[in-house]
Amino acid sequence: MAVPKRRRWQVSPAPGEVEVPQEVAHVRRFEYVDGRSAKFWQIASSGTTVTVNFGRLGTKGQAQAKDLATDEAVQRHMARLIGEKLAKGYVEVPEA
């Protein structure tokens, strides 16, 4: 069985204007605010695609998408990225 090729991160052609697909059940958003910066970072998945939006608070920011081979790979990838952000001091923001 052939394993689908993984794509590298691809920056959206229109940064910050990527729509999260309707079949995404949950988007997780994190924020980091200190004396010098105020940033957001959010992650969502749809099938085997992970979409990350990030930037300064109050802006549309940028978006990146990555296709992975399996649903399990998506879950591992998201858990790793979320762990990295939490380690850097980002705090999860509850959904409105």
ABEGO torsion letter per residue (X at the ends): XBBBBBBBBBBBABBGABBBBAABABBBBBBBBBAABBBBBBBBBBEABBBBBBEBBGBAEBBBBBBBABAAAAAAAAAAAAAAAAAAGBBBBBBX
